[in-house]
Amino acid sequence: MDVPGGAVLGLGVKPGPSPCTAFREGKVGVPDEVVIVDRVVKRYGGKTAVDHVSFEVRPGEILGFLGPNGAGKTTTLRMIMGITAPDEGRILFRLPEGGTGAVPRGASAAGGSGRIPAHLVGYLPEERGLYRDARVIDVLLFLASLKGLRGRAARARAMEWLERFGLGPQARARVNQLSKGMAQKVQFIAAVLHQPRLLVLDEPFSGLDPVNQELFMEEIRRLAAQGCAVLLSSHQMNLVEAMCERIFLIHQGRRVVYGPLAEIKAAYGVHRVRLLVRDPAWRVPASGLVESAEYDGPRATVLLKPGVEPAAFLASLPADAPIEEMAVARISLHEIFVRIARGEAAA
């Protein structure tokens, strides 16, 4: 079953016509999406690492691509980048200047008629690696040349990015003289220096302090605002939640959640209620509405069961309940992720 960007799989939200389905059935021409991953399968021996996965990435958006370790995230990203080929399905690219290329079963996204022009795509892999004995500026100029950016334009753009990231003084330093955070900035710059239209980021915030996390977030948002399609994979759910309007969650090789973040959180329908009470010894009465309750002096944190509205919970409390304040919030993306990974939520 294909589920479009406006729907959530397995959470009671009725799917509409998917760009994947419409294109496959010949009902529309090439869609506006930058990338369409269409029923992609990847096997290693007897194990299916990616099982009929479909989604699309749109111009100017940051799509959060999430999943536990071993779920199939990196394998999917590598298929998009052409590092490995899908065993079934195809990946369709629609990029300015680069035309359109479909990557069928057994073909590589980086080879044949389905090749993505190198200058239109940027990739920051989870496994970092730079030429450690080379100078920073030389590394950037060499990598830029592989993307078709050379000469004065390449040098000017490299220096502009280094200054933006506070690395201007390190331009002539050797990579092995940089801190881990500095080296990560250099690798990020290498991924975006040529102004790609598609940017694939695999754990870009790993190892960064909060200040540099904010810097990366600011630059990723700026690139998206300029029309770049960003596919962002990260375990740091709070950062994904702050940056992405749409989320894709893969688990055991399969797509389990896909759609706008607001709809995903609404579909789960789980609320957390925080109470301030006059009597620290008071406890929430046992009922079929409450999943759990935690207490810290005069403060209580109550997790309601799926589908229970806060108003119904409040109405269930005795009239003399010593409640002074109440605040309500939906559970976070992190909690949704953990519930699905543990099999505690229907996906």
WORANOR-V564237 format. One record per residue. N is the residue number from 1. PHI is phi in degrees with one decimal (NA if undefined). OMEGA is omega in whole degrees, 0 to 359 (NA if undefined). Layout:
n=N phi=PHI omega=OMEGA
n=N phi=PHI omega=OMEGA
This chain:
n=1 phi=NA omega=179
n=2 phi=-97.8 omega=180
n=3 phi=-124.5 omega=183
n=4 phi=-78.0 omega=181
n=5 phi=-63.7 omega=181
n=6 phi=-96.7 omega=183
n=7 phi=-134.1 omega=180
n=8 phi=-120.6 omega=183
n=9 phi=-79.3 omega=172
n=10 phi=78.2 omega=183
n=11 phi=-120.6 omega=175
n=12 phi=80.3 omega=177
n=13 phi=-98.8 omega=184
n=14 phi=-70.1 omega=181
n=15 phi=-75.6 omega=173
n=16 phi=-99.7 omega=181
n=17 phi=-68.8 omega=181
n=18 phi=-82.2 omega=171
n=19 phi=-55.1 omega=178
n=20 phi=-60.5 omega=182
n=21 phi=-66.9 omega=183
n=22 phi=-61.6 omega=179
n=23 phi=-67.6 omega=183
n=24 phi=-63.8 omega=182
n=25 phi=-86.6 omega=177
n=26 phi=76.4 omega=181
n=27 phi=-80.8 omega=178
n=28 phi=-136.6 omega=174
n=29 phi=-80.6 omega=179
n=30 phi=-64.4 omega=182
n=31 phi=-68.1 omega=181
n=32 phi=-78.7 omega=180
n=33 phi=-59.8 omega=179
n=34 phi=-71.0 omega=180
n=35 phi=-134.1 omega=170
n=36 phi=-122.4 omega=174
n=37 phi=-96.8 omega=192
n=38 phi=-119.9 omega=175
n=39 phi=53.5 omega=186
n=40 phi=-79.6 omega=178
n=41 phi=-128.4 omega=174
n=42 phi=-137.4 omega=180
n=43 phi=-119.3 omega=172
n=44 phi=-126.0 omega=185
n=45 phi=64.1 omega=180
n=46 phi=-91.0 omega=183
n=47 phi=-103.8 omega=175
n=48 phi=-93.1 omega=182
n=49 phi=-80.9 omega=178
n=50 phi=-132.7 omega=192
n=51 phi=-121.2 omega=175
n=52 phi=52.8 omega=181
n=53 phi=-89.2 omega=177
n=54 phi=-137.0 omega=172
n=55 phi=-168.4 omega=177
n=56 phi=-135.3 omega=177
n=57 phi=-119.9 omega=188
n=58 phi=-104.7 omega=177
n=59 phi=-59.7 omega=175
n=60 phi=77.5 omega=179
n=61 phi=-112.7 omega=172
n=62 phi=-113.8 omega=180
n=63 phi=-93.8 omega=178
n=64 phi=-78.7 omega=183
n=65 phi=-114.8 omega=193
n=66 phi=-121.6 omega=175
n=67 phi=167.4 omega=177
n=68 phi=-66.2 omega=175
n=69 phi=-57.9 omega=179
n=70 phi=81.0 omega=183
n=71 phi=-79.1 omega=182
n=72 phi=114.4 omega=182
n=73 phi=-62.8 omega=185
n=74 phi=-64.5 omega=177
n=75 phi=-60.7 omega=179
n=76 phi=-64.1 omega=179
n=77 phi=-62.0 omega=180
n=78 phi=-67.8 omega=176
n=79 phi=-68.3 omega=177
n=80 phi=-60.7 omega=182
n=81 phi=-80.2 omega=180
n=82 phi=83.0 omega=179
n=83 phi=-72.4 omega=173
n=84 phi=-135.8 omega=186
n=85 phi=-104.9 omega=175
n=86 phi=-70.4 omega=175
n=87 phi=-81.4 omega=175
n=88 phi=-142.4 omega=179
n=89 phi=80.9 omega=181
n=90 phi=-153.1 omega=177
n=91 phi=-124.7 omega=183
n=92 phi=-107.9 omega=179
n=93 phi=-114.8 omega=174
n=94 phi=-133.8 omega=186
n=95 phi=-126.1 omega=177
n=96 phi=-55.6 omega=179
n=97 phi=72.8 omega=185
n=98 phi=-96.7 omega=181
n=99 phi=68.3 omega=184
n=100 phi=-125.6 omega=177
n=101 phi=-139.8 omega=176
n=102 phi=-105.2 omega=180
n=103 phi=-105.2 omega=184
n=104 phi=-80.2 omega=177
n=105 phi=-53.3 omega=176
n=106 phi=80.2 omega=180
n=107 phi=-105.3 omega=180
n=108 phi=-101.4 omega=178
n=109 phi=-62.9 omega=182
n=110 phi=-102.0 omega=181
n=111 phi=-143.1 omega=178
n=112 phi=70.4 omega=185
n=113 phi=-69.5 omega=181
n=114 phi=-93.3 omega=185
n=115 phi=-65.0 omega=171
n=116 phi=-86.5 omega=177
n=117 phi=-55.9 omega=187
n=118 phi=-57.4 omega=185
n=119 phi=-77.0 omega=182
n=120 phi=-104.3 omega=183
n=121 phi=-132.3 omega=175
n=122 phi=-125.1 omega=185
n=123 phi=-141.0 omega=172
n=124 phi=-110.9 omega=182
n=125 phi=-75.5 omega=177
n=126 phi=-65.5 omega=178
n=127 phi=-83.3 omega=183
n=128 phi=-75.7 omega=178
n=129 phi=-171.6 omega=177
n=130 phi=-133.9 omega=177
n=131 phi=-73.8 omega=193
n=132 phi=-67.5 omega=182
n=133 phi=-90.2 omega=182
n=134 phi=-89.7 omega=176
n=135 phi=-77.3 omega=184
n=136 phi=-55.3 omega=183
n=137 phi=-62.7 omega=180
n=138 phi=-68.0 omega=177
n=139 phi=-61.1 omega=182
n=140 phi=-64.0 omega=180
n=141 phi=-66.6 omega=178
n=142 phi=-65.2 omega=181
n=143 phi=-65.8 omega=177
n=144 phi=-63.4 omega=180
n=145 phi=-64.0 omega=177
n=146 phi=-68.4 omega=178
n=147 phi=-100.5 omega=177
n=148 phi=88.5 omega=180
n=149 phi=-105.1 omega=186
n=150 phi=-139.3 omega=171
n=151 phi=68.1 omega=184
n=152 phi=-62.5 omega=180
n=153 phi=-61.7 omega=180
n=154 phi=-65.2 omega=181
n=155 phi=-64.2 omega=181
n=156 phi=-63.5 omega=181
n=157 phi=-69.3 omega=178
n=158 phi=-62.7 omega=180
n=159 phi=-66.8 omega=178
n=160 phi=-60.6 omega=179
n=161 phi=-68.7 omega=179
n=162 phi=-61.9 omega=177
n=163 phi=-64.6 omega=180
n=164 phi=-62.0 omega=180
n=165 phi=-95.7 omega=178
n=166 phi=71.1 omega=183
n=167 phi=-113.4 omega=179
n=168 phi=-52.6 omega=180
n=169 phi=-64.9 omega=182
n=170 phi=-94.5 omega=184
n=171 phi=-57.2 omega=182
n=172 phi=-96.2 omega=178
n=173 phi=-74.2 omega=175
n=174 phi=-84.0 omega=184
n=175 phi=-57.4 omega=182
n=176 phi=-70.9 omega=176
n=177 phi=-94.1 omega=183
n=178 phi=-87.1 omega=170
n=179 phi=-71.7 omega=180
n=180 phi=-60.7 omega=180
n=181 phi=-64.6 omega=178
n=182 phi=-63.2 omega=180
n=183 phi=-62.3 omega=179
n=184 phi=-67.5 omega=176
n=185 phi=-62.7 omega=180
n=186 phi=-61.7 omega=181
n=187 phi=-68.3 omega=176
n=188 phi=-63.3 omega=179
n=189 phi=-57.8 omega=180
n=190 phi=-60.7 omega=181
n=191 phi=-76.1 omega=187
n=192 phi=-117.3 omega=188
n=193 phi=-56.5 omega=185
n=194 phi=-89.1 omega=178
n=195 phi=58.5 omega=182
n=196 phi=-69.6 omega=174
n=197 phi=-92.5 omega=175
n=198 phi=-126.7 omega=180
n=199 phi=-123.7 omega=180
n=200 phi=-108.6 omega=184
n=201 phi=-119.1 omega=180
n=202 phi=-108.2 omega=182
n=203 phi=53.9 omega=183
n=204 phi=-69.6 omega=184
n=205 phi=-94.6 omega=184
n=206 phi=-59.3 omega=177
n=207 phi=83.1 omega=181
n=208 phi=-89.9 omega=173
n=209 phi=-76.9 omega=184
n=210 phi=-56.1 omega=180
n=211 phi=-63.8 omega=180
n=212 phi=-73.9 omega=172
n=213 phi=-60.2 omega=179
n=214 phi=-62.9 omega=179
n=215 phi=-62.6 omega=178
n=216 phi=-61.8 omega=180
n=217 phi=-59.6 omega=180
n=218 phi=-60.9 omega=182
n=219 phi=-71.1 omega=178
n=220 phi=-64.5 omega=177
n=221 phi=-61.7 omega=181
n=222 phi=-64.2 omega=178
n=223 phi=-63.2 omega=178
n=224 phi=-64.0 omega=179
n=225 phi=-62.9 omega=178
n=226 phi=-86.8 omega=176
n=227 phi=103.8 omega=179
n=228 phi=-70.5 omega=173
n=229 phi=-88.1 omega=185
n=230 phi=-116.7 omega=173
n=231 phi=-108.6 omega=189
n=232 phi=-113.2 omega=176
n=233 phi=-110.2 omega=181
n=234 phi=-158.6 omega=173
n=235 phi=-88.9 omega=183
n=236 phi=-88.1 omega=190
n=237 phi=-61.6 omega=181
n=238 phi=-63.8 omega=179
n=239 phi=-74.4 omega=177
n=240 phi=-62.0 omega=181
n=241 phi=-62.5 omega=180
n=242 phi=-76.5 omega=188
n=243 phi=-109.3 omega=193
n=244 phi=-109.1 omega=173
n=245 phi=-90.3 omega=178
n=246 phi=-121.9 omega=186
n=247 phi=-131.9 omega=172
n=248 phi=-123.9 omega=179
n=249 phi=-119.2 omega=178
n=250 phi=-107.0 omega=180
n=251 phi=-144.1 omega=182
n=252 phi=53.2 omega=176
n=253 phi=82.1 omega=184
n=254 phi=-118.1 omega=176
n=255 phi=-75.6 omega=180
n=256 phi=-117.1 omega=178
n=257 phi=-140.2 omega=181
n=258 phi=-157.6 omega=177
n=259 phi=152.4 omega=177
n=260 phi=-61.0 omega=183
n=261 phi=-57.2 omega=181
n=262 phi=-60.6 omega=180
n=263 phi=-71.7 omega=178
n=264 phi=-61.9 omega=181
n=265 phi=-66.4 omega=178
n=266 phi=-68.8 omega=182
n=267 phi=-66.0 omega=177
n=268 phi=-70.2 omega=172
n=269 phi=59.9 omega=181
n=270 phi=-104.0 omega=181
n=271 phi=-112.9 omega=171
n=272 phi=-112.1 omega=181
n=273 phi=-114.5 omega=177
n=274 phi=-107.0 omega=183
n=275 phi=-118.3 omega=168
n=276 phi=-114.3 omega=186
n=277 phi=-119.4 omega=181
n=278 phi=-76.9 omega=184
n=279 phi=-109.9 omega=181
n=280 phi=-60.7 omega=180
n=281 phi=-86.0 omega=182
n=282 phi=-69.1 omega=179
n=283 phi=-128.1 omega=177
n=284 phi=-66.5 omega=180
n=285 phi=-61.0 omega=178
n=286 phi=-63.6 omega=179
n=287 phi=-160.3 omega=178
n=288 phi=-80.9 omega=182
n=289 phi=-95.3 omega=189
n=290 phi=-105.9 omega=176
n=291 phi=-87.0 omega=179
n=292 phi=-159.3 omega=177
n=293 phi=-144.9 omega=178
n=294 phi=-123.8 omega=186
n=295 phi=-128.8 omega=176
n=296 phi=-143.0 omega=184
n=297 phi=62.8 omega=182
n=298 phi=-82.2 omega=182
n=299 phi=-111.0 omega=178
n=300 phi=-126.6 omega=176
n=301 phi=-118.0 omega=186
n=302 phi=-114.9 omega=176
n=303 phi=-101.1 omega=181
n=304 phi=-81.3 omega=178
n=305 phi=-71.4 omega=180
n=306 phi=-53.5 omega=178
n=307 phi=89.2 omega=180
n=308 phi=-85.2 omega=179
n=309 phi=-84.8 omega=179
n=310 phi=-55.6 omega=180
n=311 phi=-63.2 omega=179
n=312 phi=-67.2 omega=177
n=313 phi=-63.2 omega=181
n=314 phi=-62.0 omega=180
n=315 phi=-67.0 omega=181
n=316 phi=-79.2 omega=182
n=317 phi=-78.2 omega=178
n=318 phi=-63.1 omega=184
n=319 phi=-61.6 omega=182
n=320 phi=-95.8 omega=178
n=321 phi=-59.0 omega=187
n=322 phi=-80.6 omega=184
n=323 phi=-91.5 omega=177
n=324 phi=-101.6 omega=180
n=325 phi=-141.1 omega=176
n=326 phi=-142.8 omega=176
n=327 phi=-130.0 omega=185
n=328 phi=-123.2 omega=175
n=329 phi=-149.0 omega=173
n=330 phi=-78.2 omega=179
n=331 phi=-64.8 omega=185
n=332 phi=-79.5 omega=175
n=333 phi=-59.4 omega=178
n=334 phi=-57.4 omega=181
n=335 phi=-68.5 omega=176
n=336 phi=-61.6 omega=180
n=337 phi=-58.0 omega=182
n=338 phi=-63.6 omega=180
n=339 phi=-62.0 omega=180
n=340 phi=-68.2 omega=181
n=341 phi=-61.7 omega=180
n=342 phi=-88.4 omega=181
n=343 phi=77.1 omega=182
n=344 phi=-89.5 omega=182
n=345 phi=-124.3 omega=177
n=346 phi=-69.1 omega=179
n=347 phi=-120.0 omega=NA
